[in-house]
């Protein structure tokens, strides 16, 4: 099956939010629209969607992290396919589109990070030619919001 892949549009915000929420990252359509506006047109980011039966069935975000100590490479920052549409090649089409986007920007590799509990996702990425290169611990520090006086 070939799912048409295209750039995400403002009118996709509701589906992008629903799919993100399905993945475990709750988001409102308004938040999706704001994030999409922020990223649209940014040369280092792309949000691409795949359609099935005229509806957005999945999305992928790919970006160019600017890491001093590594050669140019892209990273899949997120990928989700509607649970009811999985197994039809939509994820494969989205990964292929992300790889093409990265290749067009001179990248020689593309990475993806996946939570250790997402074993089904790991199997999918391995089938798509990704291989493990390291194990990490991800740490985060909240930054206090600066309030205007």
C-alpha positions as CSV (number, residue, x, y, z in Angstrom):
1,X,0.0,0.0,0.0
2,X,1.2,3.5,-0.8
3,X,-0.1,6.2,1.5
4,X,0.3,9.7,0.0
5,X,2.7,11.7,2.2
6,X,2.6,15.5,2.3
7,X,3.6,18.4,4.5
8,X,1.3,19.0,7.4
9,X,-1.2,21.8,7.0
10,X,-3.0,24.0,9.6
11,X,-6.2,22.1,9.0
12,X,-4.5,18.9,10.1
13,X,-4.1,20.2,13.7
14,X,-7.1,18.2,15.1
15,X,-5.8,14.9,13.7
16,X,-2.2,15.7,14.7
17,X,-3.4,16.3,18.2
18,X,-5.5,13.1,18.3
19,X,-2.6,11.0,17.0
20,X,-0.2,12.5,19.4
21,X,-2.6,11.8,22.3
22,X,-2.9,8.2,21.0
23,X,0.9,7.9,21.2
24,X,0.7,9.0,24.9
25,X,1.5,12.7,24.5
26,X,-1.8,14.5,25.2
27,X,-2.3,17.6,23.0
28,X,-5.2,19.8,22.2
29,X,-6.0,20.8,18.6
30,X,-5.0,24.4,19.7
31,X,-1.7,23.3,21.0
32,X,-1.1,21.3,17.8
33,X,-1.9,24.3,15.7
34,X,0.4,26.5,17.7
35,X,3.3,24.0,17.4
36,X,2.7,23.5,13.7
37,X,2.8,27.3,13.2
38,X,6.1,27.4,15.1
39,X,7.7,24.7,13.0
40,X,6.2,25.4,9.5
41,X,8.8,26.9,7.2
42,X,11.7,26.2,9.6
43,X,14.4,24.8,7.4
44,X,15.6,22.3,10.1
45,X,12.2,20.7,10.8
46,X,9.5,18.9,8.8
47,X,6.2,17.5,9.9
48,X,4.8,15.2,7.3
49,X,1.5,13.4,7.2
50,X,0.3,10.3,5.5
51,X,-3.3,10.0,4.3
52,X,-5.4,6.9,4.1
53,X,-8.9,7.2,2.6
54,X,-8.7,10.9,2.6
55,X,-7.9,11.2,6.3
56,X,-4.6,11.8,8.1
57,X,-3.6,8.4,9.3
58,X,-0.1,9.2,10.6
59,X,2.6,11.8,11.0
60,X,6.3,12.0,11.3
61,X,8.5,14.9,12.6
62,X,12.1,14.9,11.3
63,X,14.7,17.5,12.3
64,X,18.3,18.4,11.9
65,X,19.8,18.6,15.4
66,X,22.9,20.8,15.3
67,X,25.3,18.8,17.4
68,X,28.9,20.1,17.4
69,X,30.7,16.8,17.8
70,X,28.8,14.8,15.2
71,X,28.5,15.0,11.4
72,X,25.2,16.2,10.0
73,X,22.4,13.7,10.6
74,X,18.7,13.8,10.9
75,X,16.5,12.6,13.7
76,X,13.0,11.3,13.8
77,X,11.5,13.3,16.7
78,X,8.1,11.6,16.5
79,X,6.2,9.1,14.4
80,X,2.7,7.8,15.0
81,X,0.2,5.9,12.9
82,X,-3.4,5.6,13.9
83,X,-3.9,2.4,15.7
84,X,-6.6,1.3,13.3
85,X,-4.3,1.8,10.3
86,X,-1.2,0.1,11.5
87,X,0.3,-2.8,9.5
88,X,-0.6,-1.2,6.2
89,X,2.7,0.3,5.3
90,X,1.9,3.8,6.5
91,X,4.8,3.9,9.0
92,X,7.2,2.7,6.3
93,X,6.0,5.5,3.9
94,X,6.5,8.1,6.6
95,X,10.0,6.8,7.4
96,X,10.9,6.8,3.7
97,X,9.7,10.4,3.4
98,X,11.8,11.4,6.5
99,X,14.9,9.6,5.0
100,X,14.3,11.4,1.7
101,X,14.0,14.8,3.5
102,X,17.2,14.1,5.4
103,X,19.1,13.0,2.2
104,X,18.0,16.2,0.5
105,X,19.7,18.1,3.3
106,X,23.0,16.3,3.0
107,X,22.6,13.9,5.9
108,X,24.3,10.5,5.8
109,X,22.3,9.0,8.7
110,X,19.0,9.3,10.4
111,X,18.3,8.4,14.0
112,X,15.3,7.7,16.1
113,X,15.0,7.5,19.9
114,X,12.4,5.2,21.3
115,X,11.2,4.6,24.9
116,X,12.4,1.2,26.2
117,X,8.9,0.1,26.7
118,X,7.9,0.5,23.1
119,X,9.0,-2.9,21.9
120,X,6.7,-3.0,19.0
121,X,8.2,0.3,17.7
122,X,11.7,-1.1,18.1
123,X,10.8,-4.1,16.0
124,X,9.3,-1.8,13.3
125,X,12.4,0.4,13.2
126,X,14.7,-2.6,13.0
127,X,12.6,-3.9,10.0
128,X,13.2,-0.5,8.4
129,X,17.0,-0.9,8.7
130,X,17.7,1.0,11.9
131,X,20.2,-0.6,14.3
132,X,21.0,0.1,17.9
133,X,24.1,2.2,18.5
134,X,23.9,3.1,22.3
135,X,21.8,3.1,25.4
136,X,21.2,6.3,27.2
137,X,19.6,7.8,30.3
138,X,17.5,10.9,29.5
139,X,17.4,13.5,32.2
140,X,15.4,16.7,32.2
141,X,15.4,19.8,34.3
142,X,12.4,22.1,34.4
143,X,13.1,25.7,33.6
144,X,11.1,28.2,35.6
145,X,9.0,30.5,33.6
146,X,10.1,34.1,33.7
147,X,7.1,36.3,34.5
148,X,7.0,39.9,33.3
149,X,7.0,42.5,36.0
